[in-house]
């Protein structure tokens, strides 16, 4: 009979193994990565699997090393650099079992100098869900048939910069940075340390099998405010933490709040949401209407905004009109410019009333005003 393994102690060993070779940006990152390593052994117990993304603005930040350590702990690791979508979905649906895909240098696939790579993006998005499949035509000439290839698998990514929004929102994001002079790590020697990692991996596999029955029927309680896509991302990791016990349930939820909050702070949304937010918070504050020419002047004068340099050109009337027309007024009509009467002339511009419904639906809560409210008597009508 296989001896029972203490899940909390084992996860602590996994975390300690990462700490030997990785300097992560926060305690929350160590917790999340250790839980992700374990969850990869129990994918069939979950409805979805989060992507694990090690990202940094500069090389030499430890991303590839972090992926190397994950490789020693994950089941059936498959290292991919510049792999095509076709190669990946065939590997996932192949006869050798589901691999854990480790995708290094992902910026060469989705970076600013790369193409859109819609097939790979589609594979990574579809494989987030257990029901996800990729459809391909099989056969020659007129004898082709459509076949569904399963895409569900665990994926860890490492790269410079960012990722497409659809992948970012499905990911636990670890923002790596270069080690400071006082931050030391143990040199990773594959011939020595891979074997140590594999022993931990094998014990993880044994423990997760013991915990399978508890995990498969679990509905972990989410921290307050974690809903929708972030809840999908964290549900498997919290289920693992609850099964491990000890202080892992508490640490996991604290890590969840920390990393979800950080991802929201770094998430500027789509360019359209950024436009709506800047109009609300910087351009039309306290104004019920504004001519287009004034809106463009104010947007393009913002130092920390992208409007003065959109692919080498400032935001103009035509693009502003096209972007805002994607959103609707409260009457379910596209937002368009309207006539605004000014002294001696009529100009085209936008009304806050037309934008208010889109502001409420798409923009984050407005920043609190630093000004104190006026005394009640001064506000009386």
Helices and strands as residue ranges (DSSP letters): H 7-21, H 27-39, G 40-45, E 51-56, H 63-73, E 77-80, H 85-92, E 100-103, H 107-110, H 118-126, E 133-138, G 141-143, E 145-150, E 155-160, H 165-168, E 171-175, H 190-216, H 228-244, H 248-266, H 271-278, I 279-283, E 289-291, H 292-300, H 317-324, E 338-342, E 345-351, H 352-362, H 376-379
